């Protein structure tokens, strides 16, 4: 059974890469032309995203450089530790909704310092996989298509992040502690 699943896993992507254009060609779609149109639209979207990407990266750097991030981490460390979140993971909880790259850097540092098989390493990895870069996604994608009213989307996304954080801590305690 495992060999069958491994074989399917190895061939799934090549199969789809071949099957989708073939299916489109059979249906009479000009596959190459449609592909080029999609690539062109993707490029235009990327160009529209650049100002929003620069804006969020500058804001994140200002937040970190000003010391505000350290103050928030210091303020939240004790209450979160009481809830089962080790202090070294607190920066990851705060940065993950802002920047995927910064969160990955924090996770990498935690894995190097504590080890991938430690509770901190496993919790950091679980948080990394259970949450998203909410502010980054909202700023980038909503800004690039000129959506101004993001209130409900932001609330729902932050609730989703909180659920991901809570689930990651709970599951990590159940499986790894």
Rosetta blueprint (number, residue, H / E / L):
1 X L
2 X H
3 X H
4 X H
5 X H
6 X H
7 X H
8 X H
9 X H
10 X H
11 X H
12 X H
13 X H
14 X H
15 X H
16 X H
17 X H
18 X H
19 X H
20 X H
21 X H
22 X H
23 X H
24 X H
25 X H
26 X H
27 X L
28 X L
29 X L
30 X L
31 X H
32 X H
33 X H
34 X H
35 X H
36 X H
37 X H
38 X H
39 X H
40 X H
41 X H
42 X H
43 X H
44 X H
45 X H
46 X H
47 X H
48 X H
49 X H
50 X H
51 X H
52 X H
53 X H
54 X H
55 X H
56 X H
57 X H
58 X H
59 X H
60 X H
61 X H
62 X H
63 X H
64 X H
65 X H
66 X L
67 X L
68 X H
69 X H
70 X H
71 X H
72 X H
73 X H
74 X H
75 X H
76 X H
77 X H
78 X H
79 X H
80 X H
81 X H
82 X H
83 X L
84 X L
85 X L
86 X L
87 X H
88 X H
89 X H
90 X H
91 X H
92 X H
93 X H
94 X H
95 X H
96 X L
97 X L
98 X L
99 X L
100 X H
101 X H
102 X H
103 X H
104 X H
105 X H
106 X H
107 X H
108 X H
109 X H
110 X H
111 X H
112 X H
113 X H
114 X H
115 X L
116 X L
117 X L
118 X L
119 X H
120 X H
121 X H
122 X H
123 X H
124 X H
125 X H
126 X H
127 X H
128 X H
129 X H
130 X H
131 X L
132 X L
133 X L
134 X H
135 X H
136 X H
137 X H
138 X H
139 X H
140 X H
141 X H
142 X H
143 X H
144 X H
145 X L
146 X L
147 X L
148 X L
149 X L
150 X L
151 X H
152 X H
153 X H
154 X H
155 X H
156 X H
157 X H
158 X H
159 X H
160 X H
161 X H
162 X H
163 X H
164 X H
165 X H
166 X H
167 X H
168 X H
169 X H
170 X H
171 X H
172 X H
173 X H
174 X H
175 X H
176 X H
177 X L
